[in-house]
């Protein structure tokens, strides 16, 4: 590529879909589609910490979408500031929401996905590798599919 090449401002599409098939999010929201492109693109380039952080971001976004869709977003906001809670607390609230009847696989996968994203974002001496992501890719797909469904995006 020429030295002066710059990608388009809205980003590019990856050539592969190793972490999450784009078909799961096509037609949902532009910002969700772009995050999935970044997740798959980071994986494809071997930028595994970036991939893990973007996976965490998508889980957080989809949890918010679920609560907003059901008009109960106030349940995942700080009562004083109105800001969304930390992901740990959002996951707790999601798990407590009995009406959604989350699947066992989703319940078990959420903490693992959060932990990987947290380590990649915040641990100075941790670097994710391909195997870390491969191990959680199916859990990630299950969680995303369930949350997309609950948010009525798919």
DSSP file (Angstrom, degrees, kcal/mol; ACC not computed):
  #  RESIDUE AA STRUCTURE BP1 BP2  ACC     N-H-->O    O-->H-N    N-H-->O    O-->H-N    TCO  KAPPA ALPHA  PHI   PSI    X-CA   Y-CA   Z-CA
    1    1 A X              0   0    0      0, 0.0     4,-0.0     0, 0.0     0, 0.0   0.000 360.0 360.0 360.0 143.7    0.0    0.0    0.0
    2    2 A X    >   -     0   0    0      1,-0.1     3,-1.8     2,-0.1     0, 0.0  -0.263 360.0-114.9 -62.6 153.1    1.2    3.5   -0.7
    3    3 A X  T 3  S+     0   0    0      1,-0.3    -1,-0.1     3,-0.0     0, 0.0   0.806 114.2  53.5 -59.4 -31.0    2.6    5.4    2.2
    4    4 A X  T 3  S+     0   0    0      2,-0.0    -1,-0.3     0, 0.0     2,-0.2   0.297  77.9 129.9 -92.8  12.5   -0.1    8.0    2.1
    5    5 A X    <   -     0   0    0     -3,-1.8     2,-0.4    -4,-0.0     0, 0.0  -0.472  32.7-178.1 -66.9 130.3   -3.0    5.4    2.2
    6    6 A X        -     0   0    0     -2,-0.2     3,-0.1     0, 0.0    -2,-0.0  -0.996  26.5-120.8-125.5 136.7   -5.6    6.2    4.9
    7    7 A X        -     0   0    0     -2,-0.4     5,-0.1     1,-0.1     0, 0.0  -0.323  46.4 -82.9 -67.6 159.5   -8.5    4.0    5.5
    8    8 A X    >   -     0   0    0      1,-0.1     3,-2.2     3,-0.1    -1,-0.1  -0.281  41.7-112.1 -60.3 151.6  -12.0    5.6    5.1
    9    9 A X  T 3  S+     0   0    0      1,-0.3    -1,-0.1    -3,-0.1     3,-0.1   0.779 117.8  52.3 -60.6 -27.2  -13.1    7.5    8.1
   10   10 A X  T 3  S-     0   0    0      1,-0.3    -1,-0.3     0, 0.0    -2,-0.1   0.427 115.0-118.1 -89.3   2.8  -15.9    5.0    8.8
   11   11 A X    <   -     0   0    0     -3,-2.2    -1,-0.3     2,-0.0     2,-0.3  -0.257  27.3 -85.2  91.5 179.8  -13.4    2.1    8.8
   12   12 A X        -     0   0    0     -3,-0.1     2,-0.4    22,-0.1    29,-0.1  -0.777  33.5-104.8-123.5 167.8  -13.2   -1.0    6.5
   13   13 A X        -     0   0    0     -2,-0.3    24,-0.0     1,-0.0    25,-0.0  -0.757  34.9-123.1 -90.9 137.8  -14.7   -4.4    6.4
   14   14 A X        -     0   0    0     -2,-0.4    27,-0.1     2,-0.1    -1,-0.0  -0.347  12.9-129.9 -70.7 163.4  -12.5   -7.4    7.5
   15   15 A X  S    S+     0   0    0     25,-0.1     2,-0.3    26,-0.1    -1,-0.1   0.568  88.4  42.1 -90.0  -9.2  -12.1  -10.2    5.0
   16   16 A X        -     0   0    0     24,-0.1    -2,-0.1     5,-0.0    28,-0.1  -0.856  61.9-149.1-133.2 167.9  -12.9  -12.8    7.6
   17   17 A X        +     0   0    0     -2,-0.3    24,-0.1     1,-0.1    23,-0.1  -0.446  38.0 147.7-133.7  58.7  -15.5  -13.4   10.3
   18   18 A X  S    S+     0   0    0     22,-0.2     3,-0.1     1,-0.1    -1,-0.1   0.806  76.4  31.6 -69.4 -30.4  -13.6  -15.5   12.8
   19   19 A X  S    S+     0   0    0      1,-0.3     2,-0.4    17,-0.1   122,-0.2   0.897 132.5   2.7 -97.1 -47.8  -15.2  -14.2   16.0
   20   20 A X  S    S-     0   0    0     16,-0.2    -1,-0.3   120,-0.1    20,-0.1  -0.956  72.4-121.5-145.8 123.4  -18.8  -13.2   15.0
   21   21 A X    >   -     0   0    0     -2,-0.4     3,-1.9     1,-0.2     4,-0.4  -0.405  20.9-133.0 -62.3 133.7  -20.4  -13.6   11.6
   22   22 A X  G >> S+     0   0    0      1,-0.3     3,-1.7     2,-0.2     4,-1.6   0.784 101.0  74.4 -60.2 -27.5  -21.6  -10.3   10.3
   23   23 A X  G 34 S+     0   0    0      1,-0.3    -1,-0.3     2,-0.2    -2,-0.1   0.771  85.6  65.3 -58.2 -25.6  -25.0  -11.8    9.5
   24   24 A X  G <4 S+     0   0    0     -3,-1.9    -1,-0.3     1,-0.2    -2,-0.2   0.799 116.7  24.4 -66.8 -27.7  -25.8  -11.8   13.2
   25   25 A X  T X4 S+     0   0    0     -3,-1.7     3,-2.2    -4,-0.4     4,-0.3   0.489  85.5 128.1-117.9  -5.7  -25.7   -8.0   13.3
   26   26 A X  T 3< S+     0   0    0     -4,-1.6     4,-0.0     1,-0.3    -3,-0.0  -0.303  83.4  12.6 -55.7 129.3  -26.6   -7.0    9.7
   27   27 A X  T 3  S+     0   0    0      2,-0.0    -1,-0.3     3,-0.0     3,-0.1   0.561 102.8 102.1  82.1   8.9  -29.4   -4.5    9.8
   28   28 A X  S <  S-     0   0    0     -3,-2.2     2,-0.3     1,-0.3    -2,-0.1   0.887  93.2 -36.3 -85.5 -87.0  -29.3   -3.8   13.5
   29   29 A X     >  -     0   0    0     -4,-0.3     4,-2.5     1,-0.1     3,-0.4  -0.990  49.1-124.1-138.7 144.4  -27.6   -0.5   14.2
   30   30 A X  H  > S+     0   0    0     -2,-0.3     4,-2.5     1,-0.2     5,-0.2   0.883 111.8  53.0 -56.0 -41.4  -24.7    1.0   12.4
   31   31 A X  H  > S+     0   0    0      1,-0.2     4,-1.6     2,-0.2    -1,-0.2   0.835 109.8  48.6 -67.8 -30.8  -22.6    1.4   15.5
   32   32 A X  H  > S+     0   0    0     -3,-0.4     4,-2.2     2,-0.2    -2,-0.2   0.915 110.8  50.3 -71.9 -43.3  -23.1   -2.3   16.3
   33   33 A X  H  X S+     0   0    0     -4,-2.5     4,-2.1     1,-0.2    -2,-0.2   0.908 110.6  50.2 -59.5 -42.5  -22.1   -3.3   12.8
   34   34 A X  H  X S+     0   0    0     -4,-2.5     4,-2.1     1,-0.2    -1,-0.2   0.881 108.5  51.8 -66.5 -37.5  -19.0   -1.2   13.0
   35   35 A X  H  X S+     0   0    0     -4,-1.6     4,-2.6     2,-0.2    -1,-0.2   0.913 109.2  50.3 -65.2 -40.9  -17.9   -2.7   16.3
   36   36 A X  H  X S+     0   0    0     -4,-2.2     4,-2.6     1,-0.2     5,-0.3   0.900 108.7  52.5 -64.6 -39.1  -18.4   -6.3   14.8
   37   37 A X  H  X S+     0   0    0     -4,-2.1     4,-2.6     1,-0.2    -1,-0.2   0.913 111.4  47.1 -59.3 -41.1  -16.2   -5.2   11.9
   38   38 A X  H  X S+     0   0    0     -4,-2.1     4,-2.8     2,-0.2     5,-0.2   0.886 110.0  52.9 -68.8 -38.6  -13.5   -4.0   14.3
   39   39 A X  H  X S+     0   0    0     -4,-2.6     4,-1.9     2,-0.2    -2,-0.2   0.966 116.2  38.6 -59.0 -53.2  -13.8   -7.2   16.4
   40   40 A X  H  X S+     0   0    0     -4,-2.6     4,-2.5     1,-0.2   -22,-0.2   0.879 116.5  52.2 -67.4 -37.5  -13.2   -9.4   13.3
   41   41 A X  H  X S+     0   0    0     -4,-2.6     4,-2.0    -5,-0.3     6,-0.2   0.902 108.7  49.7 -65.8 -42.0  -10.7   -7.0   11.8
   42   42 A X  H  X>S+     0   0    0     -4,-2.8     5,-3.1     2,-0.2     4,-0.8   0.919 112.7  47.6 -61.9 -43.6   -8.6   -7.0   15.0
   43   43 A X  H ><5S+     0   0    0     -4,-1.9     3,-1.2    -5,-0.2    -2,-0.2   0.948 110.5  51.9 -61.2 -48.2   -8.6  -10.8   15.2
   44   44 A X  H 3<5S+     0   0    0     -4,-2.5    -1,-0.2     1,-0.3    -2,-0.2   0.846 112.9  44.8 -57.9 -37.0   -7.7  -11.0   11.5
   45   45 A X  H 3<5S-     0   0    0     -4,-2.0    -1,-0.3    -5,-0.1    -2,-0.2   0.543 116.9-111.8 -85.7  -7.3   -4.7   -8.7   12.0
   46   46 A X  T <<5S+     0   0    0     -3,-1.2     2,-1.3    -4,-0.8    -3,-0.2   0.717  72.7 139.1  82.9  20.1   -3.6  -10.4   15.2
   47   47 A X     >< +     0   0    0     -5,-3.1     4,-2.1    -6,-0.2    -1,-0.2  -0.631  21.0 165.1 -95.8  74.2   -4.5   -7.4   17.4
   48   48 A X  H  >  +     0   0    0     -2,-1.3     4,-2.4    80,-0.3    -1,-0.2   0.808  67.1  51.9 -73.0 -33.6   -5.9   -9.7   20.1
   49   49 A X  H  > S+     0   0    0     79,-0.3     4,-2.5     2,-0.2    -1,-0.2   0.930 111.7  49.1 -65.3 -43.2   -6.1   -7.2   23.0
   50   50 A X  H  > S+     0   0    0      1,-0.2     4,-2.2     2,-0.2    -2,-0.2   0.904 111.1  50.6 -59.6 -41.6   -8.0   -4.8   20.7
   51   51 A X  H  X S+     0   0    0     -4,-2.1     4,-2.3     2,-0.2    -2,-0.2   0.932 110.6  48.3 -61.5 -47.7  -10.3   -7.6   19.7
   52   52 A X  H  X S+     0   0    0     -4,-2.4     4,-2.2     1,-0.2    -2,-0.2   0.893 111.5  49.8 -62.7 -41.0  -11.0   -8.6   23.4
   53   53 A X  H  X S+     0   0    0     -4,-2.5     4,-2.3     1,-0.2    -1,-0.2   0.899 111.7  48.2 -65.6 -40.3  -11.7   -4.9   24.3
   54   54 A X  H  X S+     0   0    0     -4,-2.2     4,-2.3     2,-0.2    -2,-0.2   0.851 108.8  53.9 -70.3 -33.3  -14.1   -4.5   21.4
   55   55 A X  H  X S+     0   0    0     -4,-2.3     4,-2.2     2,-0.2    -2,-0.2   0.929 109.8  48.1 -62.0 -44.5  -15.9   -7.8   22.3
   56   56 A X  H  X S+     0   0    0     -4,-2.2     4,-2.4     1,-0.2    -2,-0.2   0.913 110.1  52.6 -60.6 -43.4  -16.3   -6.4   25.8
   57   57 A X  H  X S+     0   0    0     -4,-2.3     4,-2.6     1,-0.2    -1,-0.2   0.898 108.4  50.0 -61.1 -41.5  -17.7   -3.2   24.4
   58   58 A X  H  X S+     0   0    0     -4,-2.3     4,-2.8     2,-0.2     5,-0.2   0.917 109.4  50.7 -65.9 -42.1  -20.2   -5.0   22.2
   59   59 A X  H  X S+     0   0    0     -4,-2.2     4,-2.1     2,-0.2    -2,-0.2   0.938 112.4  47.5 -58.8 -46.5  -21.5   -7.0   25.2
   60   60 A X  H  X S+     0   0    0     -4,-2.4     4,-2.1     1,-0.2    -2,-0.2   0.924 112.5  49.1 -60.5 -46.1  -21.9   -3.8   27.2
   61   61 A X  H  X S+     0   0    0     -4,-2.6     4,-2.4     1,-0.2    -1,-0.2   0.912 111.1  49.5 -60.1 -44.3  -23.7   -2.1   24.3
   62   62 A X  H  X S+     0   0    0     -4,-2.8     4,-2.1     2,-0.2    -1,-0.2   0.850 107.8  53.5 -69.4 -33.1  -26.0   -5.1   23.8
   63   63 A X  H  X S+     0   0    0     -4,-2.1     4,-2.1    -5,-0.2    -1,-0.2   0.941 110.4  47.7 -63.1 -45.5  -26.9   -5.1   27.5
   64   64 A X  H  X S+     0   0    0     -4,-2.1     4,-2.8     1,-0.2     5,-0.2   0.916 109.2  53.9 -60.2 -43.3  -27.8   -1.5   27.4
   65   65 A X  H  X S+     0   0    0     -4,-2.4     4,-2.7     1,-0.2    -1,-0.2   0.892 107.1  52.2 -58.3 -40.4  -29.9   -2.1   24.2
   66   66 A X  H  X S+     0   0    0     -4,-2.1     4,-1.6     2,-0.2    -1,-0.2   0.945 112.6  43.3 -61.4 -48.9  -31.8   -4.8   26.1
   67   67 A X  H  <>S+     0   0    0     -4,-2.1     5,-2.9     1,-0.2     6,-0.4   0.894 115.4  48.8 -66.8 -39.4  -32.7   -2.6   29.0
   68   68 A X  H ><5S+     0   0    0     -4,-2.8     3,-1.7     4,-0.2    -1,-0.2   0.915 107.5  55.0 -65.9 -41.5  -33.6    0.4   26.7
   69   69 A X  H 3<5S+     0   0    0     -4,-2.7    -1,-0.2     1,-0.3    -2,-0.2   0.860 111.2  45.0 -59.3 -36.0  -35.8   -1.8   24.5
   70   70 A X  T 3<5S-     0   0    0     -4,-1.6    -1,-0.3    -5,-0.2    -2,-0.2   0.324 114.0-119.3 -90.6   8.1  -37.8   -2.8   27.6
   71   71 A X  T < 5S+     0   0    0     -3,-1.7    -3,-0.2     1,-0.1    -2,-0.1   0.850  87.1 108.5  57.0  38.0  -37.9    0.8   28.8
   72   72 A X    > < +     0   0    0     -5,-2.9     3,-2.0    -6,-0.1     4,-0.2  -0.033  25.2 126.8-129.9  30.4  -36.0   -0.1   32.0
   73   73 A X  G >   +     0   0    0     -6,-0.4     3,-1.9     1,-0.3    -5,-0.1   0.773  63.4  73.1 -61.0 -25.5  -32.7    1.5   31.4
   74   74 A X  G >  S+     0   0    0      1,-0.3     3,-1.3     2,-0.2    -1,-0.3   0.760  84.6  68.3 -60.3 -22.5  -32.9    3.3   34.7
   75   75 A X  G <  S+     0   0    0     -3,-2.0    -1,-0.3     1,-0.3    -2,-0.2   0.682 103.2  42.8 -70.9 -17.2  -32.2    0.0   36.4
   76   76 A X  G <  S+     0   0    0     -3,-1.9     9,-2.8    -4,-0.2     2,-0.3   0.074 101.3  90.4-115.8  23.3  -28.6    0.0   35.0
   77   77 A X  B <  S-A   84   0A   0     -3,-1.3     2,-0.3     7,-0.3     7,-0.2  -0.898  84.4-105.3-118.6 149.9  -28.0    3.7   35.8
   78   78 A X     >  -     0   0    0      5,-3.3     4,-2.4    -2,-0.3     5,-0.1  -0.552  27.4-140.3 -67.2 129.1  -26.5    5.4   38.8
   79   79 A X  T  4 S+     0   0    0     -2,-0.3    -1,-0.1     1,-0.2    -4,-0.0   0.808  97.6  43.7 -66.9 -28.4  -29.4    7.0   40.6
   80   80 A X  T  4 S+     0   0    0      1,-0.1    -1,-0.2     3,-0.1    -2,-0.0   0.928 127.8  23.0 -81.4 -47.1  -27.4   10.1   41.5
   81   81 A X  T  4 S-     0   0    0      2,-0.1    -2,-0.2     3,-0.0     3,-0.1   0.711  88.5-132.5 -96.7 -22.2  -25.5   10.8   38.2
   82   82 A X     <  +     0   0    0     -4,-2.4     2,-0.2     1,-0.3    -3,-0.1   0.482  62.0 135.4  79.2   0.9  -27.8    9.1   35.6
   83   83 A X        -     0   0    0      1,-0.1    -5,-3.3    -5,-0.1    -1,-0.3  -0.495  65.3 -95.9 -80.3 152.6  -24.7    7.5   34.1
   84   84 A X  B     -A   77   0A   0     -7,-0.2    -7,-0.3    -2,-0.2    -1,-0.1  -0.371  44.8-111.1 -64.4 147.7  -24.7    3.8   33.2
   85   85 A X        -     0   0    0     -9,-2.8    -1,-0.1     1,-0.2     2,-0.1  -0.155  42.3 -80.0 -68.9 169.4  -23.2    1.5   35.8
   86   86 A X    >>  -     0   0    0      1,-0.1     4,-2.2     4,-0.0     3,-0.5  -0.368  46.9-107.0 -66.0 155.1  -19.9   -0.3   35.4
   87   87 A X  H 3> S+     0   0    0      1,-0.2     4,-2.9     2,-0.2     5,-0.2   0.874 119.0  59.7 -55.9 -41.1  -20.2   -3.5   33.3
   88   88 A X  H 3> S+     0   0    0      1,-0.2     4,-1.8     2,-0.2    -1,-0.2   0.920 110.1  42.6 -52.2 -46.4  -19.8   -5.7   36.3
   89   89 A X  H <> S+     0   0    0     -3,-0.5     4,-2.3     2,-0.2    -1,-0.2   0.850 111.4  54.3 -72.7 -35.2  -23.0   -4.1   37.8
   90   90 A X  H  X S+     0   0    0     -4,-2.2     4,-2.6     2,-0.2    -2,-0.2   0.905 107.8  50.7 -63.8 -40.2  -24.8   -4.2   34.5
   91   91 A X  H  X S+     0   0    0     -4,-2.9     4,-2.7     2,-0.2    -2,-0.2   0.923 108.9  51.7 -63.0 -43.1  -24.2   -7.9   34.2
   92   92 A X  H  X S+     0   0    0     -4,-1.8     4,-1.6    -5,-0.2    -2,-0.2   0.933 111.9  46.2 -57.4 -46.3  -25.5   -8.4   37.8
   93   93 A X  H  X S+     0   0    0     -4,-2.3     4,-0.9     1,-0.2    -1,-0.2   0.887 111.4  52.3 -64.8 -39.1  -28.7   -6.5   36.9
   94   94 A X  H >< S+     0   0    0     -4,-2.6     3,-0.8     1,-0.2    -1,-0.2   0.929 110.2  47.9 -61.5 -45.4  -29.0   -8.5   33.6
   95   95 A X  H 3< S+     0   0    0     -4,-2.7    -1,-0.2     1,-0.2    -2,-0.2   0.797 110.1  53.3 -66.8 -28.7  -28.7  -11.8   35.5
   96   96 A X  H 3< S+     0   0    0     -4,-1.6     2,-1.7    -5,-0.2    -1,-0.2   0.658  80.8  99.7 -79.4 -16.3  -31.3  -10.6   38.1
   97   97 A X    XX  -     0   0    0     -4,-0.9     3,-1.4    -3,-0.8     4,-0.5  -0.525  52.1-179.3 -76.8  88.0  -33.9   -9.7   35.3
   98   98 A X  G >4  +     0   0    0     -2,-1.7     3,-1.1     1,-0.3    -1,-0.2   0.792  69.1  70.0 -63.0 -31.4  -36.0  -12.9   35.7
   99   99 A X  G 34 S+     0   0    0      1,-0.3    -1,-0.3    -3,-0.1    -2,-0.1   0.760  96.3  54.4 -61.6 -23.7  -38.5  -12.0   32.9
  100  100 A X  G <4 S-     0   0    0     -3,-1.4    -1,-0.3    -6,-0.2    -2,-0.2   0.722  89.6-153.0 -84.7 -20.6  -35.8  -12.5   30.3
  101  101 A X    <<  -     0   0    0     -3,-1.1    -3,-0.1    -4,-0.5    -2,-0.1   0.936  16.9-147.9  50.1  57.9  -34.9  -16.0   31.4
  102  102 A X        -     0   0    0     -5,-0.3    -1,-0.1    -8,-0.2     2,-0.0  -0.211  17.7-105.3 -56.8 143.8  -31.3  -15.9   30.2
  103  103 A X     >  -     0   0    0      1,-0.1     4,-2.3    40,-0.1     5,-0.2  -0.322  23.9-115.4 -69.2 155.0  -29.9  -19.2   29.0
  104  104 A X  H  > S+     0   0    0      1,-0.2     4,-2.3     2,-0.2     5,-0.2   0.883 115.2  54.6 -57.7 -41.7  -27.4  -21.1   31.2
  105  105 A X  H  > S+     0   0    0      1,-0.2     4,-2.1     2,-0.2    -1,-0.2   0.900 108.7  48.0 -63.0 -40.4  -24.6  -20.7   28.6
  106  106 A X  H  > S+     0   0    0      2,-0.2     4,-2.3     1,-0.2    -1,-0.2   0.931 110.5  51.6 -64.3 -45.3  -25.1  -16.9   28.5
  107  107 A X  H  X S+     0   0    0     -4,-2.3     4,-0.6     1,-0.2    -2,-0.2   0.895 115.1  42.3 -58.5 -41.4  -25.0  -16.7   32.3
  108  108 A X  H  X S+     0   0    0     -4,-2.3     4,-0.6    -5,-0.2    -1,-0.2   0.825 115.4  49.8 -75.4 -31.3  -21.8  -18.7   32.5
  109  109 A X  H  X S+     0   0    0     -4,-2.1     4,-2.5    -5,-0.2     5,-0.3   0.838  92.7  73.3 -79.9 -33.8  -20.1  -16.9   29.6
  110  110 A X  H  X S+     0   0    0     -4,-2.3     4,-2.5     1,-0.2     5,-0.2   0.894  98.3  45.3 -53.2 -50.2  -20.7  -13.2   30.6
  111  111 A X  H  X S+     0   0    0     -4,-0.6     4,-2.5     1,-0.2    -1,-0.2   0.887 113.2  51.5 -63.0 -35.9  -18.1  -13.1   33.4
  112  112 A X  H  X S+     0   0    0     -4,-0.6     4,-2.2    -3,-0.3    -1,-0.2   0.917 111.9  46.2 -65.7 -42.3  -15.5  -14.9   31.3
  113  113 A X  H  X S+     0   0    0     -4,-2.5     4,-2.2     2,-0.2    -2,-0.2   0.912 113.5  48.8 -66.6 -42.6  -16.0  -12.4   28.4
  114  114 A X  H  X S+     0   0    0     -4,-2.5     4,-2.8    -5,-0.3    -2,-0.2   0.924 110.5  51.9 -61.5 -44.3  -15.9   -9.4   30.8
  115  115 A X  H  X S+     0   0    0     -4,-2.5     4,-2.7    -5,-0.2     5,-0.2   0.912 109.2  48.7 -61.5 -44.6  -12.7  -10.7   32.4
  116  116 A X  H  X S+     0   0    0     -4,-2.2     4,-2.3     1,-0.2    -1,-0.2   0.938 114.0  46.2 -61.3 -46.2  -10.9  -11.2   29.1
  117  117 A X  H  X S+     0   0    0     -4,-2.2     4,-2.0     1,-0.2    -2,-0.2   0.895 112.8  50.5 -62.9 -40.3  -11.9   -7.6   28.0
  118  118 A X  H  X S+     0   0    0     -4,-2.8     4,-3.1     2,-0.2     5,-0.5   0.927 110.6  48.4 -63.9 -45.5  -10.9   -6.2   31.4
  119  119 A X  H  X S+     0   0    0     -4,-2.7     4,-2.0     1,-0.2     7,-0.3   0.927 113.3  47.7 -61.2 -43.9   -7.5   -7.9   31.3
  120  120 A X  H  < S+     0   0    0     -4,-2.3    -1,-0.2    -5,-0.2    -2,-0.2   0.844 119.7  39.2 -66.5 -32.8   -6.8   -6.7   27.8
  121  121 A X  H  < S+     0   0    0     -4,-2.0    -2,-0.2    -5,-0.2    -1,-0.2   0.848 131.4  19.4 -83.9 -35.1   -7.9   -3.1   28.7
  122  122 A X  H  < S+     0   0    0     -4,-3.1     2,-0.7    -5,-0.2    -3,-0.2   0.626  93.2  92.7-119.2 -16.1   -6.4   -2.7   32.1
  123  123 A X    ><  -     0   0    0     -4,-2.0     3,-1.3    -5,-0.5    -1,-0.0  -0.745  53.8-158.3 -92.3 116.2   -3.7   -5.2   32.9
  124  124 A X  T 3  S+     0   0    0     -2,-0.7    -1,-0.2     1,-0.3    -5,-0.0   0.844  91.3  38.6 -56.9 -37.9   -0.2   -3.8   32.1
  125  125 A X  T 3  S+     0   0    0      2,-0.0     2,-0.5    -6,-0.0    -1,-0.3   0.273  97.6  94.3-103.7  11.4    1.5   -7.1   31.8
  126  126 A X    <   +     0   0    0     -3,-1.3     2,-0.4    -7,-0.3    -3,-0.1  -0.876  44.0 177.6-106.1 134.6   -1.3   -9.1   30.1
  127  127 A X        -     0   0    0     -2,-0.5    -7,-0.1   -79,-0.0     2,-0.1  -0.988  25.6-131.0-131.6 127.2   -1.6   -9.6   26.4
  128  128 A X        -     0   0    0     -2,-0.4   -79,-0.3   -12,-0.1     2,-0.3  -0.373  23.0-158.0 -68.3 150.8   -4.4  -11.7   24.9
  129  129 A X    >>  -     0   0    0    -81,-0.2     4,-1.4   -82,-0.1     3,-0.6  -0.793  34.0 -95.9-123.8 173.7   -3.4  -14.3   22.4
  130  130 A X  H 3> S+     0   0    0     -2,-0.3     4,-2.9     1,-0.3     5,-0.2   0.872 121.6  56.7 -57.1 -40.0   -5.3  -16.1   19.6
  131  131 A X  H 3> S+     0   0    0      1,-0.2     4,-2.3     2,-0.2    -1,-0.3   0.858 101.1  57.2 -63.7 -35.2   -6.1  -19.1   21.8
  132  132 A X  H <> S+     0   0    0     -3,-0.6     4,-0.8     1,-0.2    -1,-0.2   0.918 113.6  39.9 -59.2 -43.1   -7.7  -16.9   24.5
  133  133 A X  H >X S+     0   0    0     -4,-1.4     4,-1.2     2,-0.2     3,-0.6   0.895 112.4  54.1 -75.0 -41.0  -10.1  -15.6   21.9
  134  134 A X  H 3X S+     0   0    0     -4,-2.9     4,-0.5     1,-0.2     3,-0.5   0.896 105.4  55.7 -59.3 -38.7  -10.7  -18.9   20.1
  135  135 A X  H 3< S+     0   0    0     -4,-2.3     4,-0.3     1,-0.2    -1,-0.2   0.796 117.3  34.4 -63.8 -29.8  -11.6  -20.4   23.5
  136  136 A X  H <X S+     0   0    0     -4,-0.8     4,-2.8    -3,-0.6    -1,-0.2   0.444  89.0  96.7-106.8  -1.8  -14.4  -17.8   24.0
  137  137 A X  H  X S+     0   0    0     -4,-1.2     4,-2.2    -3,-0.5     5,-0.1   0.894  87.7  45.5 -59.9 -42.4  -15.6  -17.2   20.5
  138  138 A X  H  X S+     0   0    0     -4,-0.5     4,-2.5     2,-0.2    -1,-0.2   0.919 113.0  50.2 -68.6 -41.7  -18.5  -19.6   20.7
  139  139 A X  H  > S+     0   0    0     -4,-0.3     4,-2.6     1,-0.2    -2,-0.2   0.916 110.4  51.9 -57.9 -42.9  -19.5  -18.2   24.2
  140  140 A X  H  X S+     0   0    0     -4,-2.8     4,-2.8     1,-0.2    -2,-0.2   0.917 109.1  48.8 -61.2 -44.8  -19.4  -14.7   22.6
  141  141 A X  H  X S+     0   0    0     -4,-2.2     4,-2.9     2,-0.2     5,-0.2   0.927 111.4  49.8 -61.8 -45.1  -21.6  -15.7   19.8
  142  142 A X  H  X S+     0   0    0     -4,-2.5     4,-2.3     2,-0.2    -2,-0.2   0.935 113.3  46.0 -59.7 -47.8  -24.2  -17.3   22.1
  143  143 A X  H  X S+     0   0    0     -4,-2.6     4,-2.7     2,-0.2     5,-0.2   0.938 114.2  48.0 -60.9 -48.3  -24.2  -14.2   24.4
  144  144 A X  H  X S+     0   0    0     -4,-2.8     4,-3.0     1,-0.2     5,-0.2   0.923 111.4  49.8 -61.9 -44.9  -24.5  -11.8   21.4
  145  145 A X  H  X S+     0   0    0     -4,-2.9     4,-2.0    -5,-0.2    -1,-0.2   0.928 113.4  46.1 -60.4 -44.6  -27.3  -13.8   19.8
  146  146 A X  H  X S+     0   0    0     -4,-2.3     4,-2.6    -5,-0.2    -2,-0.2   0.928 115.4  45.2 -65.7 -43.9  -29.3  -14.0   23.0
  147  147 A X  H  X S+     0   0    0     -4,-2.7     4,-2.4     2,-0.2    -2,-0.2   0.893 111.2  52.9 -68.7 -38.6  -28.8  -10.3   23.8
  148  148 A X  H  <>S+     0   0    0     -4,-3.0     5,-2.7    -5,-0.2     6,-1.1   0.894 112.2  47.0 -60.6 -38.9  -29.6   -9.2   20.2
  149  149 A X  H ><5S+     0   0    0     -4,-2.0     3,-1.5    -5,-0.2    -2,-0.2   0.937 112.4  47.8 -67.4 -47.8  -32.8  -11.2   20.5
  150  150 A X  H 3<5S+     0   0    0     -4,-2.6    -2,-0.2     1,-0.3    -1,-0.2   0.840 111.1  51.6 -62.9 -33.0  -33.8   -9.8   23.9
  151  151 A X  T 3<5S-     0   0    0     -4,-2.4    -1,-0.3    -5,-0.2    -2,-0.2   0.470 111.8-125.9 -80.7  -1.0  -33.1   -6.3   22.5
  152  152 A X  T < 5S+     0   0    0     -3,-1.5    -3,-0.2    -5,-0.1    -2,-0.1   0.826  76.0 124.9  56.8  35.2  -35.4   -7.1   19.6
  153  153 A X      <       0   0    0     -5,-2.7    -4,-0.2    -6,-0.2    -5,-0.1   0.632 360.0 360.0 -91.6 -17.8  -32.6   -6.2   17.2
  154  154 A X              0   0    0     -6,-1.1    -5,-0.2    -9,-0.1    -6,-0.1   0.272 360.0 360.0-138.1 360.0  -32.9   -9.6   15.5
